């Protein structure tokens, strides 16, 4: 096995340099473990399993999920953020984290470590907005709005999937299957499934997924035009991260330090030593004396004497 292939597989397993991707996965898993613990405790406290799960949903889960009802959202505005990291079912978080890992690793490998979290957040926020609007304005869903809630990373994952596909549509995964499957095929199937299942049991969720996908498209579309929507997030995070770092180094003002406060010249002018120029200097010495020479002429004469 070639060295670069070994190195690639080692990085794939250890995720070296993939701190942003692992941060997203870690946050989702930590919240899942905490909620699962409280769910188990709730289950053991009640004789009736249905009563136990209802109590958990009402007393714990409701503080993390995004309500479609605008009045309830006003009393729990933090759920706009918390819902995108909240999972309950084991299959739910397993599927989302697998897709997040697959597309997130490719995106981070191609675009660096500072795009994946902004794309995830933009996609999840777009999904939240679409979810709330759908249940409040679509006639088929308005009657369900008082009890509808959203949770999960799917909208953010969809944004990452579409953004990654726009970066490298022909990037192939699962190479053991006839040479691999292009990203655009997998992403296209993913979107079609969401579109086809809107009339099913979770219409608002599928609408949110599609909104996340559209946001991933917009992010990369404008990025190609020179507008980086992640820039302000990264600058804000850098400022916050350095705020509590005693060893932080202040970014120097190069214009001020190297130009206005410079004690030496930024360059030195070194004239060419030519026979004509030396003759002119010697004539000047004969006519006016050595002290009439400028520093440049003296340096030139000295260099000429050293070259002899």
C-alpha positions in Angstrom: 0.0 0.0 0.0 1.4 3.4 -1.0 2.3 5.9 1.7 -0.3 8.5 0.7 -3.0 5.9 0.7 -2.0 4.8 4.2 -1.9 8.4 5.3 -5.4 9.0 3.9 -6.9 6.0 5.6 -5.2 7.0 8.9 -6.6 10.5 8.7 -10.0 9.1 7.8 -10.0 6.9 10.9 -8.5 9.4 13.3 -10.1 12.5 11.7 -6.9 14.4 12.1 -7.6 18.1 11.5 -11.3 17.6 11.5 -12.1 19.5 14.7 -15.1 21.3 13.3 -16.8 18.1 12.1 -16.0 16.3 15.3 -17.3 19.3 17.3 -20.7 19.0 15.5 -20.9 15.2 16.0 -19.8 15.5 19.7 -22.5 18.2 20.5 -25.2 16.0 18.9 -24.0 12.9 20.8 -23.6 14.6 24.1 -27.2 16.0 24.0 -28.5 12.7 22.9 -26.9 10.9 25.8 -28.2 13.5 28.3 -31.7 13.2 27.0 -31.6 9.5 26.9 -30.5 9.4 30.5 -33.5 11.5 31.6 -35.8 9.4 29.4 -34.6 6.3 31.2 -35.1 7.9 34.6 -38.6 9.0 33.6 -39.4 5.5 32.4 -38.3 3.9 35.7 -40.3 6.3 37.8 -43.7 5.4 36.3 -45.6 2.1 36.2 -47.2 3.0 32.9 -44.7 3.3 30.1 -46.9 5.6 28.0 -47.3 7.9 31.0 -43.5 7.9 31.5 -42.8 8.9 27.9 -45.5 11.6 28.0 -44.0 13.1 31.2 -40.5 13.1 29.6 -41.8 14.8 26.4 -43.7 17.4 28.5 -41.1 18.1 31.2 -37.8 17.6 29.4 -37.9 17.2 25.7 -40.2 20.2 25.2 -37.4 22.5 26.3 -35.2 21.4 23.4 -37.6 21.0 20.5 -38.8 23.8 18.2 -42.5 24.4 18.4 -44.4 25.4 15.2 -46.8 27.6 17.3 -45.4 31.1 17.3 -46.8 31.8 20.8 -44.9 28.8 22.3 -41.8 29.8 20.4 -41.9 33.2 22.0 -41.5 31.7 25.4 -38.7 29.3 24.3 -36.7 31.2 21.7 -33.5 29.2 22.4 -35.2 26.2 20.7 -34.3 27.7 17.4 -30.7 26.6 18.2 -31.2 23.7 20.5 -33.6 21.7 18.2 -30.8 21.2 15.6 -28.7 19.2 18.0 -31.6 17.2 19.6 -32.3 13.6 18.9 -34.3 10.9 20.7 -34.5 7.8 18.6 -31.3 5.7 18.2 -31.9 5.2 14.5 -32.6 9.0 14.1 -29.2 10.1 15.5 -27.4 7.2 13.9 -28.6 8.0 10.4 -28.0 11.8 10.8 -24.5 11.3 12.2 -23.5 8.8 9.4 -24.6 11.2 6.7 -23.0 14.1 8.6 -19.7 12.2 8.8 -19.8 11.1 5.1 -20.6 14.5 3.5 -18.9 16.6 6.3 -15.6 14.8 5.9 -15.6 15.3 2.1 -16.5 19.0 2.5 -13.9 19.6 5.1 -11.3 17.9 3.1 -12.0 20.0 0.0 -12.9 23.4 1.6 -11.1 23.4 4.9 -12.1 23.5 8.5 -14.1 26.8 8.6 -17.1 26.2 6.3 -18.8 23.1 7.7 -20.2 24.6 11.0 -21.6 27.8 9.3 -23.2 25.7 6.5 -24.8 23.4 9.1 -26.1 26.4 11.1 -27.5 28.2 8.0 -29.2 25.0 6.8 -30.7 24.2 10.2 -32.0 27.8 10.6 -33.5 27.8 7.1 -35.2 24.5 8.0 -36.6 26.0 11.2 -38.0 29.0 9.3 -39.5 26.8 6.7 -41.0 24.5 9.4 -42.7 27.4 11.2 -43.9 29.1 8.0 -45.3 25.8 6.7 -47.4 25.0 9.7 -48.7 28.6 10.0 -49.5 29.3 6.4 -50.1 26.0 4.5 -53.8 25.0 4.8 -53.0 21.3 5.0 -50.8 21.8 8.1 -52.4 24.8 10.0 -54.6 22.5 12.1 -51.5 20.6 13.3 -49.5 23.7 14.3 -50.4 23.8 18.0 -48.8 20.3 18.6 -46.1 20.2 15.9 -42.5 20.3 17.0 -39.2 19.9 15.1 -35.9 18.3 16.2 -32.8 16.8 14.7 -29.8 17.7 12.5 -31.4 16.7 9.2 -31.8 20.2 7.7 -28.2 21.1 8.6 -27.0 17.8 7.2 -28.9 18.4 4.0 -27.3 21.8 3.6 -23.8 20.2 4.0 -24.7 17.5 1.5 -25.9 19.9 -1.2 -22.9 22.3 -0.6 -20.5 19.4 -0.8 -22.1 18.2 -4.0 -21.8 21.6 -5.6 -18.1 21.7 -4.7 -17.4 18.2 -6.2 -20.5 16.7 -7.9 -18.4 13.8 -9.4 -16.7 12.9 -6.1 -17.3 9.2 -5.7 -18.0 7.3 -2.5 -18.4 3.6 -1.8 -15.7 2.7 -4.4 -16.5 -1.0 -3.9 -19.7 -0.5 -5.8 -18.7 -0.5 -9.5 -16.1 2.2 -9.0 -18.1 4.4 -6.6 -21.3 6.4 -6.7 -21.1 10.1 -7.6 -22.2 12.6 -4.9 -24.8 14.2 -7.2 -26.6 10.8 -7.5 -26.8 10.2 -3.7 -27.8 13.8 -3.0 -30.4 13.8 -5.8 -32.0 10.6 -4.3 -31.9 12.1 -0.9 -33.8 15.2 -2.1 -36.3 13.2 -4.1 -37.1 11.0 -1.1 -37.8 14.1 1.0 -40.0 15.6 -1.7 -42.0 12.4 -2.2 -42.6 11.8 1.5 -44.0 15.3 2.3 -47.6 13.8 2.3 -46.5 11.2 4.9 -46.3 11.3 8.7 -43.8 14.2 9.0 -44.6 16.8 6.3 -43.1 19.7 8.2 -39.8 17.8 8.8 -39.4 17.0 5.1 -40.2 20.6 4.1 -37.4 21.7 6.6 -35.0 19.3 5.0 -35.7 20.7 1.5 -35.2 24.3 2.9 -31.9 23.2 4.4 -30.8 21.8 1.0 -31.8 25.0 -0.7 -29.7 27.0 1.8 -26.7 24.8 1.1 -27.1 25.6 -2.6 -27.4 29.3 -1.9 -24.3 29.3 0.3 -22.1 27.7 -2.3 -23.7 29.8 -5.1 -22.8 33.1 -3.5 -19.5 31.8 -2.3 -18.5 31.2 -5.9 -19.5 34.8 -6.6 -17.2 36.0 -3.9 -19.6 36.4 -1.0 -18.5 34.2 1.9 -21.4 33.9 4.4 -19.2 32.1 6.9 -16.7 34.9 7.2 -18.5 36.9 9.9 -19.1 33.7 12.0 -15.5 32.7 11.8 -14.3 36.2 12.7 -16.8 36.4 15.7 -15.6 33.0 16.9 -11.9 34.0 16.6 -12.6 37.1 18.6 -14.5 35.1 21.3 -11.8 32.4 21.4 -9.0 35.0 21.8 -11.0 36.9 24.4 -10.1 34.4 27.1 -6.7 33.4 25.8 -3.9 35.1 27.8 -1.3 34.0 25.3 -3.1 35.5 22.3 -1.0 37.6 20.0 -2.3 40.9 18.8 -2.4 41.1 15.1 0.1 43.8 14.1 -0.9 46.8 12.0 1.6 46.2 9.3 1.0 49.6 7.6 1.7 51.4 10.9 4.6 49.2 12.2 6.5 48.8 8.9 5.9 52.2 7.3 5.1 54.9 9.8 7.2 53.6 12.7 10.0 52.1 10.7 13.5 53.0 11.9 15.2 51.8 8.8 14.6 52.2 5.1 12.5 49.5 3.5 15.1 49.2 0.8 18.5 50.4 -0.1 19.3 51.9 -3.5 22.5 50.4 -4.9 23.7 52.0 -8.1 25.5 50.0 -10.7 29.3 50.5 -10.9 30.1 51.6 -14.4 33.3 53.0 -15.9 31.4 56.1 -17.0 30.0 56.7 -13.5 33.5 56.3 -11.9 35.0 58.8 -14.4 32.3 61.3 -13.5 33.0 60.9 -9.8 36.8 61.3 -10.3 36.2 64.5 -12.4 34.1 65.8 -9.5 36.9 65.1 -7.0 39.4 66.9 -9.2 37.2 69.9 -9.5 35.6 70.2 -6.1 37.4 67.8 -3.8 36.5 64.6 -2.1 34.2 66.3 0.5 31.9 67.4 -2.3 30.8 63.8 -3.0 27.4 62.5 -1.8 27.2 59.4 0.4 26.0 57.5 -2.6 29.0 58.6 -4.7 31.4 57.8 -1.9 29.9 54.3 -1.5 30.1 53.7 -5.2 33.8 54.8 -5.3 34.5 52.5 -2.4 32.8 49.5 -4.1 34.8 50.2 -7.3 38.1 50.2 -5.4 37.2 46.9 -3.8 36.4 45.4 -7.2 39.9 46.2 -8.5 
